[in-house]
Amino acid sequence: MEEEKNVKKLSATQIRTNERKARVKELILQKMSIEDIAKDLELTPNTIVNYIQRLLTDNASLDVTYIKESVEGYNDIARAFEKLGSEKIGPIYAEFGGNVEYADISLVKVLMLAK
């Protein structure tokens, strides 16, 4: 009886989040693009980036190399993060004079977690 009281019940939101996170991981393992993953789950690409961040936090060894290769200017954006720090996206955006999408900067920030 005591053990049953200590088991936390997940909310519907937590269950849905866990299911989506598992699906994102499955699609990453299939090497699908961010856009295709977003379409599959009927979510925005930015939301998929957030799920990737959660997955990388849980498992930094998740292979996201193919995603890095799909981001135009990945190395330049990564160097800007190394130069300016990785806390905020605004300075990186300003460094490129607004010529790089916020979504790409966010994605690079998340992908830098995966070494």
N, C-alpha and C positions, 0 to 999 in steps of 0.2 A: 504493500500500500504506500509506504513512504516513497519508494522509487517512482511511482506513478505521479505523485505530487511534484516531484522535481523535474519531470519531463515537460519542457516548454512546448506549447502548441504553436504552430506557425500560423500566422494570419494568411488570409487569401492572397494578399499582396506579396508576402514573403514567398509563398508557394509559387505564384506566377513569376516572380523575379528569378527564383531558383530554376524553374523550368526554362525560362528564356535564356538564362546564363548557360544552361546545359546545351540548349539548341545552338547558341552562338558558338560555343566550343566545338560542337559537332560540325558546324559549317566551316569553321576555321580549319579544322582537320581535313576537310574536303577542299580547302584552299579557295573558297568562294570570296568574291570581292565584298568590300564593306557595303556597297550599293545593293548587291544581290542578297546579302544577309538581311539588310534593312527591308527589302521587298518581301523576302520570305517571312519575316516576322511582323511585317506591316508596322515598322517603326522607322524613325529617322536615322540617317547615318550617324548623327551625333550621339543618339542613344546607343547605337551599336558600339561606338568608341567607348562610351561609359562602361558597357558590359565587358569590352576587351580589357579595360583598365582593371575592373574587378577580377577578371580571370587571371591577369598577369600578377596581380597582388596575391592571389591564392596560389598561383603556380607560374613562377617566373620562367620556367623552362618551356612553356608553351611556344611552339614554333610559329612565329608570326613574320618570318623573313620575307615571305611572298608579299605581305602587305607593305612592308618597308619599301620593297622594290617598286610598288605601284604608286608611291607618293612622289610626285614630281618635285624635285628640289629637296628631297629628304636630307641629304648630307649637309646642304647649306643651312637648312632650318635647325638641324641638330647642332651644328657649329655655333649658330646664333644662341641656342640655349646654353651651350657650354660657356660662351663668352659673357652672356647677360644674366645667366641664372635661369632656373627652371620653375620658379614660383609662379610667375605671371605670364600670360600670353600677350598682353598689350605691348610690352617693350619689343617682343619678337615681331609682332605685326608692324610696329613703327620702324624697326630696323629694315624691313623690306619695303617701306614706303607704301604700305597697304596693297602691295602687289601679290600677296600670298593670302589665300583664304584662311579665315580663322579655323575652319574645320580641319584643314591640313596641318596647321600649327598644333591644334589639340591632339590630332592623331599622332604626330611625331612625338609630342610630349609623352603620350601614353606608350608608344612603341619603344621609347628610350628606356623604359623599365625592363624590357626584354633584352638581355645582353647575350 
